[in-house]
Structure formats: C-alpha cells, structure tokens
Amino acid sequence: MKAARRPSSTGLSQLLDLQQQRDWMEGKTTLCDADERSESLELRFKYLVRFEKLLGRPQAPEVLEILRRYGRDCIPIPCRTERHYWSVSCLPSTPGKALVRINASWMELFSLYADGAGVRALFVVHLSNFTTDHSLDHDQVDEAFLERCVVMPEDVSYFFPRGDDIFGIRVRGFSSIGKFLAEPRALLAIRAFNLTHMNRGRNAYQASHCYHLADHMLSDEER
C-alpha cells in the first residue's frame, strides 16, 4: 500500500509529523483534534443560500450522512485543518454539476452528484493503490477488488484522469458508497491520497468553503 509522500515544510507536517500521519493512515492511532474550530463569518453567510438550496433536494439526507462519514474517517484532525488544508464546497459552479466537493491544495479529493433521487460519488486516489501489482499500468487495475467494495458490481466504474498516479473511481448508490468507505484497503488508499495533497501546502479553495456543510462533516452525531 502506498505511503503518504514526504510532506513539505508548508504542508500538514506543520501539525503532524510523518510517523503520526502514517499511523493515522494505517488506523493505528486516533489523533487529538482541536476542541474548537476557527471560522469566517463572511464565508458562513456567503454560501447559506446554496446550502439551503441543497437541503431542498431529495439527495440531501444521504449527502449529509456521507459527508459526516468522510469527515470522520478520511481527513486527519479535520477541525484543526478545516479550510486551510481542506475545504468543502456546496453546489460548486465548476463543470460537472456536483452537489458537494472536497478539495485540498489544488486537487479534488471527493465529490457527490445527483443520480436520480439518489447519489453517486467520485473518489480520486492513487492508481498504484488499485492495481494488482501496485504499478501505474492501466491494464493492472484490480477490478475484482473494486467490485468487492460495493453492493453490486455495476455500482462501480473507473477512469484515468491526467497524471501518472491519479485514478478516478465512481460509485453509485448510498449503500455502495458506504461499503466502499468501510473497506479497509479502500479507506487506507483514500487517506494516503488525502495526506499527499494536504502535504502540498495550503488549500487553494479556501474561499469556496461552506461552513454549513462542514458543520455536518465535523459533527459526532449520527444522522
């Protein structure tokens, strides 16, 4: 399994050393997060209308629950790193008509889209974590493993974005998204990719952060 790449001096290493990151990635430790979050009132109100529009969509309950799980399981010390090292946008204006999108540095990490009345997810990960030989060979994608990560084989598909070690995985349906997030190897790969990009410096999408979505991501309550 691919380890997080060596952090830069301006990345997440300012808060967590490499061993702490590796231990979290491998599920060996629970990191101590901040009790309180820093906040921009200007941003909180800037995206309130978009958030209310999202709440009016039939996919809203599933979107909020998936975001809660992603924030809990896939982002290290999410309260301490909120906005500066990762952000979540609501109904972003970028192409694709995503309902929500999570970014770090200059990279998209995770997005949710409408799929009828349900949802579909896009996970961006390292290709080498999903090939049978951990290579960058497109012909070695571990399709059998991907199909085991979802409820039905037709719920998963993939593509190759630009970049040697970038891999896009599409997962359809609330149940399959949940199963994918719960699969240890898949979760480790998600964490590794997120660490890679949180270590590349400050988040370029801070101005698009929706605090109302982040409230749900960082909540401990089951919804």
FENVEN-V438345 format. One line per field, one symbol per residue. ss: DSSP state (H for helix, E for strand, C for the rest). psi: psi as a letter, one per 40 degrees, with the letter a starting at -180 (. if undefined). burial: 1 if it has 24 or more other ideal C-beta (glycine too) atoms within 12 Angstrom, else 0. A space follows every 10 residues. Layout:
ss: ???
psi: ???
burial: ???
This chain:
ss: CCCCCCCCCC CHHHCCCHHH HHHHHCCCCC CCCCCCCCCC HHHHHHCHHH HHHHHCCCCH HHHHHHHHHH HHHHCCCHHH HECCCEEEEE CCCCCCCCCE EEEECCEEEE EEEEECCEEE EEEEECHHHC ECCCCCCHHH ECHHHHHHCC CCHHHEEEEC CCCCCCEEEE EECHHHHHHH HHCHHHHHHH HHHHHHHHCC CCCCCHHHCC HHHHHHHCCC CCC
psi: hhiiihiiee aeeddhiddd dddddefeih ihiidiiiih ddddddeddd dddddeided dddddddddd dddehigddd ehddeiihih fieiiefidi hhiibehhdh ihiigbeaii ihhhihdeef idefaehdee hgdddddeei dideeiiiig iihdfhhhhh hhiddddddd dehddddddd ddddddddee aihefdeehh dddddddeie hh.
burial: 1111101000 1110110001 1101100000 1000001000 0010001001 1001001011 0111111111 1111111111 1111111111 1100000111 1111101111 1111100111 1111111111 1000000000 1100111011 0000111100 0000111111 1111011111 1110111111 1111111111 0110110111 1111111100 000
